[in-house]
Amino acid sequence: MLPSIKRLNSKTLVLLGAVVGVILIALGIVVASLTQDLTFLVIALLVVAIEATAIGVLLVRIGLITMSVSTRWQTAIDTNALLQLYQNFSPTSPMPSPGGVAATPRTLYYLASVASEIPAGHTVVECGSGISTLWTGLALKKSGRNVRLISLEHLEVYAEETRRNVDALGLSDIVEVRVAPLTEQAINGVRYQWYSADALTDVSNVALLFVDGPPGTVGRDARFPAVPLLASALDDGARIVLDDTDRKHEQEIADNWMASAWSGATLRKLTATDRSTVFEFSRSDS
């Protein structure tokens, strides 16, 4: 029920009201024409116009109510995810706000939950640093399983900001934020701007990959290279989380990932949060 309510927004209802109004006006004209009475025609048109307006207003009100219900529902879920994060991973310094261009609370909670179960000796890689770096790092610290997090950032200013937050939370022994300038890289004859390969030479045994960069301003397929270029470093059964799959270009990236084999492995969609899609990386079919 909730997904259908979410789609039933005020614009849809206004359009529906307009359609109903046009139908009523058409019926009034037909009836008036059949009676061949000009006075009746005018009265019929006025009545129909009033009714159409009333219906339009009513539908708009219904649209606003459904939008309010949907927003409250989303807020309640986000609030619960944040409460779970704070309760389970107990940050010792103020945390940046989630949402907006940053990962949402539900995505953060998924990342932290998966990270907390990764066995020792494995690695988490993150394309694009930020609040996800901090919550994932806290989860790894609590697990105490000697799992490291490597976060790639293409601009020093953002990397330094994340490092300050990492240090404040006492995560510098677990989290490494690497500056990896965007460089031209070719995949199947197509050239992309992606993180420098020099920052990835020692990366292996990746159990969790979070793809939240490079930003879309770099190009519509900016995040596509993550899987082709890191496939050889990914574990069998690794989780890959692609953020912002509510956007068309990220949906296309997800489809292209699943359409091909990478280093003898394939991807299948596993689950999704509100704004991210989760894949499983499997070598079982190789």
N, C-alpha and C positions, 0 to 999 in steps of 0.2 A: 504493500500500500504506500509506504513512504516514498519509494522511487517515483511512483506515478504522481504523487502530490508535488514532489520536487519539480517535475517537468511541467506541472500545471501552473505556470507563472502568470503574472498580470497581463503581459502582452498577449499571451494566448487567449486569455479570457476576454480582453478588449476586442480582439479580432473576432472571437465567437459572437460577442454582443453585436458587433457591426454586421456580421452575416445574418444573424437573427433579425436585426432591424431592417436590412435590405429585403429579406423574405417577406416580412410583415408589410412593408411599404408596397412591394409588388402585389401582394394579395389584395391590399386596399385599392390599388389602382384597377386591378382586374374586376373587383366587385363593383367599384364606382362606374367603370366603363360599361359593365353589363346593365346597370340601372340607367345609364345615360343621364345622370343627374349631377350637374356641376356642383351644386351646394353639398350634396352627399360626398362628392369626390374630395372637396376641400376639408370637410369635417373628418372624413376617413383618414386623410393624410395627416391631419393634426393629431388625431387619436393615435395613429400608428407611430408617429414621430415621438410622442410622449412615452408610449409604451417601450419603444426601442431605446430611448434615453434611459428610462428606468431600469430596463434589463441590463444595459451597458454598465450603469453605475453599480448595480447589484453584482454583476460578474467581476467588476474591478475590485469591489470589496471582498468578494470571495477569494480573488487572486491574492490580495494583500494578506488575508488571513492565512491562506495556505503557505505563502512565502514566510510569514512569521512563524508558523508551526515548523516548517522545514529548517529555518534558521535556528530556532531554539533547540531542535533535535540535534543539529550539527554541533551547536555550542555545547550541549550537554555531553556529547561523545568526546569532543575535544577536551573539555574540562576533566572528564574522567581519565582520559589518557595522560594528561599532565599530572593529575594527582597520583596516578600509578607510578609515573616516572620519579616524582619527588619522593614518594614513599619507598620505592624499591632501591633507588640509587643515591639518594641523600647528598646532593651537591653541597659543598661547603662554602661556596661563594655565589653571588648573584648570577643568574643565567640569562642569556639573551632571550628575547621573545620569539616564539615560533610563529609559523604562518607567514603570510605575505610571500616574498620571494624565497624565504627560508622553508625548510621542511615543516610539515604540519605535525601537530602532536601525535596523531595516529601513526604517521610514518616514523617519527622518532621512537615511539614506543615499540614498534615492530623491530627496528634496527637494534635497539638496546636489548630486546628480548632474545633475538637471534644471537647477538654478540655474546651474551652472557652464557651461552651454551656451547660455544666453539671450543674444541679440544686444544690442549696445549700444543705449541709448536706451529700453529697456523697463523694466518695473517688476514687482516681486514684492510681493504683498499677503498679509498673514498676519492671520487673525482669532484672536487669543489669542497673547500673547507667551510666551517661555520658551526652553527648550533648542533648539527648532527655529529660533528667531531667530538663535541663535549659530552653529549649523552652516551654515545657509543664508547668513548673512553672511560666514562664512569662505570658503565656496565662491565667492561673488560677488567677494570681495577677491582670491582667487587667479586668477579669470578675467580680472580687470583690464579689464572691458568697459563700465564706466560704467553698471552696472545698480544701481538703488537698491531697498532693501527697506523697506516701510512696514508696521509691525506695530501692530495695534490692540489696546488693552487698556482694559477698562472701569473698572478700579480703579487709582488712582494708586500704591498700595503695590506692586502687581505690576509696573507699568510702571517704577517706580524701581529695583526689583530687577534687571529685565532691562537697564535702562540701565547700571547699574554693571558688569554682566558684559560688555556691549557695549563700554564704555570700556576695561575691562581687556584686551580682545582687540584694541584698536585699530581698532574697526569703526564708530566714531561718524560717519565721513564717508560711510558706505555705508548704515547702518541708522538708521532713525528710528522710535522707539517713541512712538506717539501715544495720549494718553488720550482715549477716546471713550465717554462715559457712555452707558448703555443708555437709549434713548428709544422711545416708542411709534411704530411705523411701520405703515402699512396696505399690504397687498399683495392685490390682487383682493378687497377688502372685508374681509379678515381682518387683525386687528391683532396685531403681534408686538413684543417687546422686543428691540431690536437696537442696534448701535453708531450713535451720532449721525452724521447725514449731514454735519454741519459738518466732520468729520474726513476727509471723502472728496471734497471739492469739487475738489481738484487732481489726483486720481488718474486716470491714463489709461495706455494701452499696457501693460496687465497681461498678462504672459506666464505667470505662475504664481500661483495662488491657493491658499493652504493654510487650510482651515477647521477650526479646533480650538477655537472659541469662538463665542458665549458658552457658559458651562458649562451642563450639562443641568439644573441646579437652577433655571435661569431659566424653563424650560418644555420640553416634549417636542419642540417644533419650533424651538427657539432658534436653530439654525444654518441653517434653511431660507432666511432672507432674503439670505444671502450672494450667491447667484447672481442672484435677481431684481433686487437693488439694485445689484449691481456689473456686470451684464451689459453695459451700454453702455460700460464701461471695459475690458472684456476683449478681447484680441486674438483674431483668427481662429486657431484651433489652440491656444489657451491650454490649459494643464494645470490642472485643478482637483483638489485632493486633499482628500477629506473624511475626517477622522480618526474613530476609534471606530465604524467600521461593523460591528463585531462586536455592536453593540447594536441592538435592534429599532427604536428611534426614528430612529437615523441611517440605517438601511436604508430606512425609510419616506421620509425626506428625499431620499435618493438616487433612489428611485422617482419621487417627485413632481418632482424636477428634470428627469428624463429624459422625463417625460410631457408636458411643455409646451415651447413655444418662448419664449425670453427675448431681447428686443431683436432678434428675427428670427433667433436662433441656437438650436441644439439641443445637447444633451449626449449623449455615448455613453460607455459604460464602456470604458475602455482596458486597465486592468490593476489589480492590487491588491497590497498588501503584507500582512503578517500581520494588521494591524488598521485599515488605511486602504484606501479605494477611490479610484482615479484615473480622472478623466473627461477627455475632450477636448471643448473648446468649439468648435463649428463653425458658420460662417455660410454654408457652401457650399450649403446647401439653401434659403437665403433668396431 
